[in-house]
C-alpha cells in the first residue's frame, strides 16, 4: 500500500491571495495546447496560421470552464447550484464535468467557426490533439485536491487517502494516465498523417469514451448519486456511452466517404 502524499491544494498564499494547484493544472493544459497548436499550425498544408491559435485557445478555455462548471451542476450536483448559484464561479474548489466541458467546447468551436469562416470538423480535427495533456493535468489536480478516489483495493499500488483509512484505487492517476498520456500518444500519432475529415474527432470520442467507461469500474461514484443502475452503472459511464456511439459513427462516416 502506498501513502497519499497529502499535498496542500494551495500552491501559493500571499495574504488574501491564494493560487490553487487545481487552477495551475488548467493553466498548464491551456499553455500546452497553445504550444502544440502553434507547432501544428507551422506544418505544411495545415490550413492554419500561428495567429489563429490564440483565438482558438481563448474560445476553447471559455468552453471548458463554463461548460465544465455548468455541466457539473446539471449532471452531478444540481441541487447545490440551485441553492448557491454563485458557487459555479469557484473553479478552484474542483467540481468540473468533462462531458459538460465537451459540450461547452463544441459550442465554442461552432461560434469560432462562424467568426473565422471555418467548418466545425475542420476546427475540431485540428484542435483535438491539443486536448489530452490538459485532461491529464486536470486529473493530477483532482489527485492533489484528494477527490474522485476509487474503490477499496488491496493491490500493491493502492493508496490510503489518509491516516487509518483503507487503501483505494488512485483512480485520478488512472485517468491521468489514460485520458492524458495514452490518449495524447494515440491521437497525436494518428493525426500526424492526413486523415479523412471527422476521423480525428471520431477517434478521440471513441477512445475517451472507452477509457472513461473502464476507469469508472475502479472509481467511486459520487456519494450523492451512487450507482445509477445494476449496482455498477455510474453517471460517468452513462455520459460516456454517447461518446462511444458518436465516435464510432464519425469514424465510419469519415472512411465511408
Secondary structure, DSSP 8 states (H G I E B T S, - for coil): -EE-----SEEEEETTEEEEHHHHHHHHHHHHHHHHHHHHHHSTT-S--HHHHHHHHHHHHHHHHHHHHHHHHHHT-HHHHHH-GGGGG-GGG----HHHHHHHHHHHHHHHHHHHT--HHHHHHHHGGGTHHHHHHHHHHHHHHT-S-B-B--STT-EESSTT--EE--HHHHHIIIIIIIHHHHHHHHTTS---TTHHHHHHHHHHHHHHHHHTTTB---TTT--SBTTTB-HHHHHHHHHHHHHHHHHHHHHH-
